[in-house]
Amino acid sequence: MPNPPILVIDAVEKHYATVHAVRGVSFEVRSGEIFALLGPNGAGKSSLVRMIMGITLPDQGSIEFRSESGQAFVPQPPDLGYLPEDRGLYKDIPVLRTLVYFGQLRGMTRRDATEEAKKWLGRLDLAGREWDKLDTLSKGNQQKIQFISAILHRPKLAILDEPFSGLDPLNQNLFLEIIRELCNDGMTILLSAHQMALIEQLADRIVLMNRGQIVLQGTLGEIRQQAGFSRSMTLDLRTPMSATPLQGLPAGAVLEPISPTQMRLLLPDDLAISPILSRCTQELDLVEIHSERLSLHEIYIRTLTARGTETEA
Ligand SMILES: Nc1ncnc2c1ncn2[C@@H]1O[C@H](COP(=O)(O)OP(=O)(O)OP(=O)(O)O)[C@@H](O)[C@H]1O
């Protein structure tokens, strides 16, 4: 039985002057999950996040927070954590003071906020920088402060708009580890991101948006099915292939030549692999076959290349 939803987005629409930024978007974020909002630049992710945070209002549709018993509630500052896309902290105030201030605004005592902030600064390699002003920190370190500010008070739901932005790969991995830990401790996480390899490791469920609409939605397995391909087989040949290899493959299978001695077979989930493998071994002069699940990165590129990404008015 899946956990009950903590956030229900229903048929949400958002227009700006000349742009229809969010078009009939519906999904639920379940309590205790890591939910990823993906999509190209301009897909409508931040517009949606800003509406969830109550910074702007939907033109149509509804956004509802629900308690564990299913009752709708209006979230209070302690319930939510928010990492905005644009950095929103005071630039010329020491970082510890900023963190304690925001912790207190969200219901923490000064003492708890100070203790927790110091703990997080240590965890994120910023011990000793407590009294530095935000704008003296590097971009990645400013992002760490913004992240600490979003989760310091241990909200029920943390909404992280591009948390990995500006971080080097080591720090991206550190954030990945911390986000997992927070989730294991009971925090629900809704995040948007462009780093498909990280999301593949992190997210329980995913929504892929394009031009304001949802194009794929579900677990990674479900998204592979919706995209039409689940598995890819790379075939390396000893001698160049004939002009038309593997004629009459089953419906849904696609053959893509890469070079005269290499090709890829893309296969849908429900297609039996063994008859295809036997054909490959009989008809091709094979050196190696490499079979793998299609990565989220490739699903993303294939889905969006086929559709185009330009936002329409
Ligand atoms: N305040 C605004 N006024 C006018 N248009 C806006 C405003 N905010 C966003 N838009 C437009 O709405 C569309 C969706 O933008 P949004 O920032 O939600 O996309 P996004 O998916 O978050 O993109 P990115 O990955 O680049 O952050 C874009 O065409 C953008 O130009």
The ligand as an SDF file (V2000), in Angstrom:
LIG
                    3D

 31 33  0  0  0  0  0  0  0  0999 V2000
    7.5770   35.8910  -13.8060 N   0  0  0  0  0  0  0  0  0  0  0  0
    7.4560   35.5090  -15.0690 C   0  0  0  0  0  0  0  0  0  0  0  0
    6.9500   36.3370  -16.0020 N   0  0  0  0  0  0  0  0  0  0  0  0
    6.8140   35.9480  -17.2970 C   0  0  0  0  0  0  0  0  0  0  0  0
    7.1450   34.7160  -17.7480 N   0  0  0  0  0  0  0  0  0  0  0  0
    7.6590   33.8570  -16.8690 C   0  0  0  0  0  0  0  0  0  0  0  0
    7.8330   34.1980  -15.4820 C   0  0  0  0  0  0  0  0  0  0  0  0
    8.3480   33.1100  -14.8360 N   0  0  0  0  0  0  0  0  0  0  0  0
    8.4780   32.1410  -15.7800 C   0  0  0  0  0  0  0  0  0  0  0  0
    8.0680   32.6010  -16.9910 N   0  0  0  0  0  0  0  0  0  0  0  0
    8.0250   31.8120  -18.2410 C   0  0  0  0  0  0  0  0  0  0  0  0
    7.2910   30.6280  -17.9690 O   0  0  0  0  0  0  0  0  0  0  0  0
    7.8770   29.5000  -18.6190 C   0  0  0  0  0  0  0  0  0  0  0  0
    8.2200   28.4730  -17.5690 C   0  0  0  0  0  0  0  0  0  0  0  0
    9.2980   28.9680  -16.7790 O   0  0  0  0  0  0  0  0  0  0  0  0
    9.8210   28.2320  -15.4760 P   0  0  0  0  0  0  0  0  0  0  0  0
   10.8260   29.1400  -14.8150 O   0  0  0  0  0  0  0  0  0  0  0  0
    8.6680   27.7730  -14.6720 O   0  0  0  0  0  0  0  0  0  0  0  0
   10.5620   26.9650  -16.1270 O   0  0  0  0  0  0  0  0  0  0  0  0
   11.5580   25.9230  -15.4770 P   0  0  0  0  0  0  0  0  0  0  0  0
   11.0920   24.5780  -15.9030 O   0  0  0  0  0  0  0  0  0  0  0  0
   11.7020   26.1540  -14.0200 O   0  0  0  0  0  0  0  0  0  0  0  0
   12.9250   26.2860  -16.2350 O   0  0  0  0  0  0  0  0  0  0  0  0
   14.4720   26.2110  -15.7360 P   0  0  0  0  0  0  0  0  0  0  0  0
   14.8630   24.7660  -15.7640 O   0  0  0  0  0  0  0  0  0  0  0  0
   15.1720   27.0220  -16.7900 O   0  0  0  0  0  0  0  0  0  0  0  0
   14.5450   26.8430  -14.3750 O   0  0  0  0  0  0  0  0  0  0  0  0
    9.0800   30.0450  -19.3830 C   0  0  0  0  0  0  0  0  0  0  0  0
    8.6820   30.2740  -20.7210 O   0  0  0  0  0  0  0  0  0  0  0  0
    9.4050   31.3530  -18.6710 C   0  0  0  0  0  0  0  0  0  0  0  0
   10.0130   32.2820  -19.5530 O   0  0  0  0  0  0  0  0  0  0  0  0
  1  2  1  0
  2  3  1  0
  2  7  2  0
  3  4  2  0
  4  5  1  0
  5  6  2  0
  6  7  1  0
  6 10  1  0
  7  8  1  0
  8  9  2  0
  9 10  1  0
 10 11  1  0
 11 12  1  0
 11 30  1  0
 12 13  1  0
 13 14  1  0
 13 28  1  0
 14 15  1  0
 15 16  1  0
 16 17  2  0
 16 18  1  0
 16 19  1  0
 19 20  1  0
 20 21  2  0
 20 22  1  0
 20 23  1  0
 23 24  1  0
 24 25  2  0
 24 26  1  0
 24 27  1  0
 28 29  1  0
 28 30  1  0
 30 31  1  0
M  END
$$$$
